[in-house]
Amino acid sequence: MSRAARVILLAGAMAGTLDLTGAIVVSWLRANVEPIRVMQSIAAGLLGADSYTGGAATAVLGTALHYMIATSWAAIFYAASRRVKFLTKRWFVAGPLYGIGVYAFMNFVVLPLSAVPPPKNPPTLTGRLIGLSLIMFCIGLPIAAIVKRAGSRG
């Protein structure tokens, strides 16, 4: 496996784990949502409302999709960092900024085009800020840090 592939997989795994853990904790604290439901919510992007009746199978699918998406974001950042040196030189700024872009794309492009059932109520400002913070610091920052560290080692 190439060095680039190892870096991308590590960054995707770390970001995916941090983000999924954050989403589970926040969902439980804010609305008493069980972890399986969080993972089924991810699978709802493909399956729609049927995801919530699929039990462990749709939770596993949601988890796999989550890691695939996180790894895709890591690959995009890695590729961009090969051309835009700011991304690794100022990784502690670039990571959270990248997270803002990821949040915007996922929430305003991907989710509306997916099979996720529309929410009964629009997201609150607090909910949006929590979601944005999770993506900035659980996706953007760890991806940038791992890509930076890998670049500085050779």
ROPAVEX-413662 format. One record per residue (C-alpha): residue number from 1; residue in three letters; chain; y, x, z. Coordinates in Angstrom, 2 decimals. Example, Ala and Ser with C-alpha at 12.3 -4.5 7.8 and 13.67 -1.06 7.14 Angstrom:
<pts>
+-----+--------+--------+---------+---------+---------+
| num | residu | chaine |      c2 |      c1 |      c3 |
+-----+--------+--------+---------+---------+---------+
|   1 |    ALA |      A |   -4.50 |   12.30 |    7.80 |
|   2 |    SER |      A |   -1.06 |   13.67 |    7.14 |
+-----+--------+--------+---------+---------+---------+
</pts>
This chain:
<pts>
+-----+--------+--------+---------+---------+---------+
| num | residu | chaine |      c2 |      c1 |      c3 |
+-----+--------+--------+---------+---------+---------+
|   1 |    MET |      A |    0.00 |    0.00 |    0.00 |
|   2 |    SER |      A |    3.42 |    1.32 |   -0.88 |
|   3 |    ARG |      A |    6.01 |    2.20 |    1.74 |
|   4 |    ALA |      A |    8.27 |   -0.58 |    0.47 |
|   5 |    ALA |      A |    5.49 |   -3.15 |    0.85 |
|   6 |    ARG |      A |    4.77 |   -1.98 |    4.41 |
|   7 |    VAL |      A |    8.45 |   -2.23 |    5.36 |
|   8 |    ILE |      A |    8.78 |   -5.69 |    3.80 |
|   9 |    LEU |      A |    5.61 |   -6.97 |    5.50 |
|  10 |    LEU |      A |    6.67 |   -5.57 |    8.88 |
|  11 |    ALA |      A |   10.17 |   -7.03 |    8.57 |
|  12 |    GLY |      A |    8.77 |  -10.40 |    7.46 |
|  13 |    ALA |      A |    6.24 |  -10.46 |   10.31 |
|  14 |    MET |      A |    8.82 |   -9.53 |   12.94 |
|  15 |    ALA |      A |   11.47 |  -11.94 |   11.67 |
|  16 |    GLY |      A |    8.92 |  -14.71 |   11.21 |
|  17 |    THR |      A |    7.60 |  -14.27 |   14.74 |
|  18 |    LEU |      A |   11.03 |  -14.12 |   16.36 |
|  19 |    ASP |      A |   12.33 |  -17.11 |   14.41 |
|  20 |    LEU |      A |    9.25 |  -19.27 |   14.97 |
|  21 |    THR |      A |    9.24 |  -18.44 |   18.68 |
|  22 |    GLY |      A |   12.95 |  -19.24 |   18.90 |
|  23 |    ALA |      A |   12.49 |  -22.55 |   17.07 |
|  24 |    ILE |      A |    9.61 |  -23.54 |   19.33 |
|  25 |    VAL |      A |   11.52 |  -22.68 |   22.52 |
|  26 |    VAL |      A |   14.73 |  -24.40 |   21.41 |
|  27 |    SER |      A |   12.89 |  -27.51 |   20.19 |
|  28 |    TRP |      A |   11.01 |  -27.79 |   23.44 |
|  29 |    LEU |      A |   14.09 |  -27.25 |   25.62 |
|  30 |    ARG |      A |   16.40 |  -29.53 |   23.62 |
|  31 |    ALA |      A |   14.02 |  -32.38 |   22.74 |
|  32 |    ASN |      A |   10.64 |  -31.75 |   24.39 |
|  33 |    VAL |      A |    9.09 |  -31.18 |   20.94 |
|  34 |    GLU |      A |    5.63 |  -29.63 |   21.08 |
|  35 |    PRO |      A |    4.95 |  -26.40 |   19.17 |
|  36 |    ILE |      A |    2.46 |  -28.04 |   16.79 |
|  37 |    ARG |      A |    5.19 |  -30.43 |   15.67 |
|  38 |    VAL |      A |    7.56 |  -27.55 |   14.89 |
|  39 |    MET |      A |    4.92 |  -25.94 |   12.69 |
|  40 |    GLN |      A |    4.12 |  -29.30 |   11.04 |
|  41 |    SER |      A |    7.83 |  -29.70 |   10.33 |
|  42 |    ILE |      A |    7.70 |  -26.58 |    8.19 |
|  43 |    ALA |      A |    4.71 |  -27.95 |    6.25 |
|  44 |    ALA |      A |    6.69 |  -31.16 |    5.72 |
|  45 |    GLY |      A |    8.67 |  -29.24 |    3.12 |
|  46 |    LEU |      A |    5.61 |  -29.56 |    0.89 |
|  47 |    LEU |      A |    3.80 |  -32.57 |    2.32 |
|  48 |    GLY |      A |    6.59 |  -34.82 |    3.53 |
|  49 |    ALA |      A |    5.93 |  -37.14 |    6.46 |
|  50 |    ASP |      A |    2.15 |  -36.81 |    5.95 |
|  51 |    SER |      A |    2.44 |  -33.37 |    7.53 |
|  52 |    TYR |      A |    2.83 |  -34.96 |   10.96 |
|  53 |    THR |      A |   -0.58 |  -36.65 |   10.77 |
|  54 |    GLY |      A |   -2.48 |  -33.59 |    9.59 |
|  55 |    GLY |      A |   -3.15 |  -32.06 |   12.98 |
|  56 |    ALA |      A |   -3.92 |  -28.37 |   13.25 |
|  57 |    ALA |      A |   -4.42 |  -27.98 |    9.49 |
|  58 |    THR |      A |   -0.81 |  -28.81 |    8.66 |
|  59 |    ALA |      A |    0.40 |  -26.72 |   11.60 |
|  60 |    VAL |      A |   -1.50 |  -23.73 |   10.17 |
|  61 |    LEU |      A |   -0.07 |  -24.46 |    6.72 |
|  62 |    GLY |      A |    3.45 |  -24.64 |    8.19 |
|  63 |    THR |      A |    2.96 |  -21.35 |   10.00 |
|  64 |    ALA |      A |    1.70 |  -19.63 |    6.83 |
|  65 |    LEU |      A |    4.64 |  -21.02 |    4.85 |
|  66 |    HIS |      A |    7.04 |  -19.84 |    7.54 |
|  67 |    TYR |      A |    5.76 |  -16.26 |    7.35 |
|  68 |    MET |      A |    5.78 |  -16.36 |    3.55 |
|  69 |    ILE |      A |    9.43 |  -17.46 |    3.58 |
|  70 |    ALA |      A |   10.42 |  -14.84 |    6.18 |
|  71 |    THR |      A |    8.68 |  -12.14 |    4.15 |
|  72 |    SER |      A |   10.47 |  -13.33 |    1.01 |
|  73 |    TRP |      A |   13.82 |  -12.97 |    2.79 |
|  74 |    ALA |      A |   12.76 |   -9.49 |    3.91 |
|  75 |    ALA |      A |   11.88 |   -8.55 |    0.32 |
|  76 |    ILE |      A |   15.24 |   -9.78 |   -0.95 |
|  77 |    PHE |      A |   17.12 |   -7.81 |    1.71 |
|  78 |    TYR |      A |   15.03 |   -4.71 |    1.04 |
|  79 |    ALA |      A |   15.66 |   -4.90 |   -2.71 |
|  80 |    ALA |      A |   19.38 |   -5.46 |   -2.19 |
|  81 |    SER |      A |   19.58 |   -2.58 |    0.29 |
|  82 |    ARG |      A |   18.39 |   -0.15 |   -2.37 |
|  83 |    ARG |      A |   21.59 |   -0.86 |   -4.33 |
|  84 |    VAL |      A |   24.12 |   -1.93 |   -1.67 |
|  85 |    LYS |      A |   24.29 |    0.84 |    0.92 |
|  86 |    PHE |      A |   26.45 |   -1.24 |    3.29 |
|  87 |    LEU |      A |   23.31 |   -3.24 |    4.14 |
|  88 |    THR |      A |   21.71 |   -0.25 |    5.82 |
|  89 |    LYS |      A |   24.80 |    1.74 |    6.76 |
|  90 |    ARG |      A |   26.23 |   -1.21 |    8.74 |
|  91 |    TRP |      A |   22.94 |   -3.01 |    9.35 |
|  92 |    PHE |      A |   24.15 |   -4.50 |   12.66 |
|  93 |    VAL |      A |   26.87 |   -6.38 |   10.73 |
|  94 |    ALA |      A |   24.96 |   -6.91 |    7.49 |
|  95 |    GLY |      A |   21.94 |   -8.45 |    9.25 |
|  96 |    PRO |      A |   23.77 |  -11.35 |   10.90 |
|  97 |    LEU |      A |   25.87 |  -11.88 |    7.74 |
|  98 |    TYR |      A |   22.64 |  -12.01 |    5.75 |
|  99 |    GLY |      A |   21.37 |  -14.54 |    8.30 |
| 100 |    ILE |      A |   24.37 |  -16.76 |    7.57 |
| 101 |    GLY |      A |   23.49 |  -16.69 |    3.89 |
| 102 |    VAL |      A |   19.83 |  -17.43 |    4.63 |
| 103 |    TYR |      A |   20.83 |  -20.34 |    6.87 |
| 104 |    ALA |      A |   23.15 |  -21.80 |    4.26 |
| 105 |    PHE |      A |   20.60 |  -21.49 |    1.45 |
| 106 |    MET |      A |   17.73 |  -22.94 |    3.49 |
| 107 |    ASN |      A |   19.75 |  -25.84 |    4.95 |
| 108 |    PHE |      A |   21.91 |  -26.81 |    1.99 |
| 109 |    VAL |      A |   19.65 |  -25.97 |   -0.97 |
| 110 |    VAL |      A |   15.98 |  -25.71 |    0.03 |
| 111 |    LEU |      A |   15.73 |  -28.51 |    2.61 |
| 112 |    PRO |      A |   17.51 |  -31.14 |    0.48 |
| 113 |    LEU |      A |   15.19 |  -30.30 |   -2.43 |
| 114 |    SER |      A |   12.05 |  -30.33 |   -0.29 |
| 115 |    ALA |      A |    9.82 |  -33.22 |    0.77 |
| 116 |    VAL |      A |   11.12 |  -33.10 |    4.37 |
| 117 |    PRO |      A |   12.05 |  -36.65 |    5.35 |
| 118 |    PRO |      A |   15.82 |  -37.00 |    5.80 |
| 119 |    PRO |      A |   16.90 |  -37.04 |    9.44 |
| 120 |    LYS |      A |   17.77 |  -40.37 |   11.02 |
| 121 |    ASN |      A |   21.00 |  -38.86 |   12.35 |
| 122 |    PRO |      A |   23.01 |  -35.98 |   10.91 |
| 123 |    PRO |      A |   22.61 |  -32.66 |   12.75 |
| 124 |    THR |      A |   25.04 |  -32.14 |   15.60 |
| 125 |    LEU |      A |   27.45 |  -29.23 |   15.64 |
| 126 |    THR |      A |   25.54 |  -27.79 |   18.60 |
| 127 |    GLY |      A |   22.28 |  -28.08 |   16.69 |
| 128 |    ARG |      A |   23.80 |  -26.40 |   13.66 |
| 129 |    LEU |      A |   25.23 |  -23.54 |   15.76 |
| 130 |    ILE |      A |   21.91 |  -23.00 |   17.53 |
| 131 |    GLY |      A |   20.05 |  -22.99 |   14.21 |
| 132 |    LEU |      A |   22.58 |  -20.62 |   12.68 |
| 133 |    SER |      A |   22.33 |  -18.27 |   15.66 |
| 134 |    LEU |      A |   18.54 |  -18.23 |   15.46 |
| 135 |    ILE |      A |   18.60 |  -17.27 |   11.78 |
| 136 |    MET |      A |   21.34 |  -14.66 |   12.25 |
| 137 |    PHE |      A |   19.61 |  -12.91 |   15.15 |
| 138 |    CYS |      A |   15.93 |  -13.68 |   14.57 |
| 139 |    ILE |      A |   15.82 |  -13.30 |   10.77 |
| 140 |    GLY |      A |   18.88 |  -11.35 |    9.56 |
| 141 |    LEU |      A |   19.23 |   -8.77 |   12.30 |
| 142 |    PRO |      A |   15.57 |   -7.73 |   12.67 |
| 143 |    ILE |      A |   15.12 |   -7.51 |    8.90 |
| 144 |    ALA |      A |   18.20 |   -5.30 |    8.61 |
| 145 |    ALA |      A |   17.13 |   -3.14 |   11.56 |
| 146 |    ILE |      A |   13.63 |   -2.57 |   10.20 |
| 147 |    VAL |      A |   14.86 |   -1.83 |    6.69 |
| 148 |    LYS |      A |   17.46 |    0.58 |    8.12 |
| 149 |    ARG |      A |   14.91 |    2.35 |   10.29 |
| 150 |    ALA |      A |   12.49 |    2.71 |    7.39 |
| 151 |    GLY |      A |   15.25 |    4.12 |    5.17 |
| 152 |    SER |      A |   16.37 |    6.65 |    7.77 |
| 153 |    ARG |      A |   12.83 |    8.04 |    8.13 |
| 154 |    GLY |      A |   12.52 |    9.31 |    4.67 |
+-----+--------+--------+---------+---------+---------+
</pts>
